[in-house]
Amino acid sequence: MAFKKIDIQNLDMNTFQAIGKDWMLITAGDQNKINTMTASWGGMGVLWGENVVQAYIRPQRYTKQFVDEQSCFSLSFFDGYKKELSVLGTVSGRDQDKIQNVDFHPTFIDGVPTFEEAKFVFIVEKIYEDIIKPENFIDTSLDQKWYPEKDYHHVYIAKIKGVYQKV
């Protein structure tokens, strides 16, 4: 399946639906090995004069080491595939070939891995990383609710290099 680069100004996407309800895949790696994870937390906007995304990854997630090793990663959005995305979010690539198990087909755009099944793909380049800090919670109930294990997300801010749509 082919993808065509589109102007981000022409993107018709409800990000609250796409990320929070439909979910996305965060994918990184190289021609030798890739890994992916499902995410329902993230954001898009403008920061430091750049169109950016924010991606959140817990430290124990296998995909984190792939994101850390590369300068770029992809965010992939789908029409449907909820069952497959659920598997990709709950099974670790350390333990099995979860991508093959859900019958997704990796492909590369600008040298960055994604999947033929995606509807939209964002190729992004990391420009900032930090860790959510418990002492910075104003509403401390969020810390108690979301981080009982104290496994605070790493926050990646990445500039959008290209947006691609399946053709």
N, C-alpha and C positions, 0 to 999 in steps of 0.2 A: 504494500500500500504506500502511496506517495503522499508527501506533505508539501504544501506551498507556504512560503513566508507571507505573512499578512502584516499590514500596518497596525500597530497596537491601537492607534486612534480609531480604527474601524472594528475593534474587537467588541462583540456583543455577548458579554458574559456577566451574569450575576455572580459575583465572587462569593457572596454569602451562601448561595445555593451550591455553587461548584465546589467550594472547599468544605463547608460545614455540613452539607447534606449529602452531596454526591461523592465527595472525597476526591483525593488526588493521589498520585504516586510520586514520591521523591526517589529519583534514580540517579546513581552515579557508578563510575567504573571506567574500564577501558576495554579494548578489544579482547583482552584475556579473561576478564571477570567483571561482572556487574552485580549489583544488588539493588533492591528496591523495597520500599515500605509504603504502606498506606498512611495518609495523614488527613486529619480533619481539622487541624489547627494551622493557621497561616494567614497571610495578608498580602495585599498589593497596594501600591500607592506611589508617591513621589517623595524622595528623600535625597538631600545633597545634590539636587539638580538632576537626579536620575530616576527613571521608572524602575521600581524595585519590587521584589517580593520578600516576604519574611517566612522562613521555614523553621520549624521547631522540632528538635530531635533529642530524645532522652539519651543519656550517655551509654546505656546498655544496648542500644539498638545496633545491630550489625551494620546497617546501612551507614551509620555515622562514620565508621572508619573509611568507607568509600568516598563519602562527601569530603572528609578531611584530607584525603589523598589527592583529590582533584581540584582544579581551580573552578571548574564548572560542573553543574548538575542540571537535571531536567525536572520540571513539574509537568505531569501528564494528566489530562482530564478526559473523562470517558462519558459516553452515553450508555448507561446501564453497567453491566459487568459487576454488579454489587457483590455477588457471591465470590467472584474471583478477587475483588479488592479486599473483601473480608479475610480471605485466606492470606493474601499478601501482607495484611496488617497484623496477623496473629501468629503466623508460622515464621520461624527464623531461617534465613538463608544459610546460617551456620550448620543447621541440622539436616536440611534437604534442599533439593533443587525446586523451590517453590514456584519459580517462574515457569518451568517446564510442567509442573504439576497442574497449573491452571491453564496451560496451553496458550500462554501469551508468547508473542514473537518479537524478540528484541530487534531493534534497528538503531542506527546512529544518525543523528542530525548534527552537522558541524562537529563531528567527533564525540558527541555526547550521547549516551544511551537513552532510549525511550522505547516505546512499544508501538507496533503497527496498529494495534487496536485503539489507540488514543484518538480522540476527536480534536483536541488542541494540545499543543506542546509548547512550553516555555523553556527556552534554553537560557540559563542564567549563570552569571559569574559572581562568585563570592567577593564581597567587599568589606564585610564586617562580621565578627562573631563575638558573642558574649554568652554568659550563663545567667539564667534567672537566679536572682539572689533573694533568699528568704527575708533578709532584713529590709528589702525594698518594698515588700507588700504593705500597702496602706490598708487593704481589706485582708486581714490575717486569716480569715476563714478560707480564702482561696488556697493559701499555703497548706492548711490542714486538710482541705478537701482533695486537692489535686496532687499533693506531694507527701503522702504519709511515709513513703520510703526515702524521702529527701533526695530523690533522683531528678534533680532540676534539669529542665530542658536547656539545651544549647540553642541559642537564637542565631540564625544565619540571615544576614541581609545580603541580597544578591541583586545586582543590576540585570535587567532584562536585556539580553543580547538579541533575542529574536522570538517571535511568536509564530507558530506554524499550525496550519489547519489541514486536516486530512482532505484529500481531493478524491 
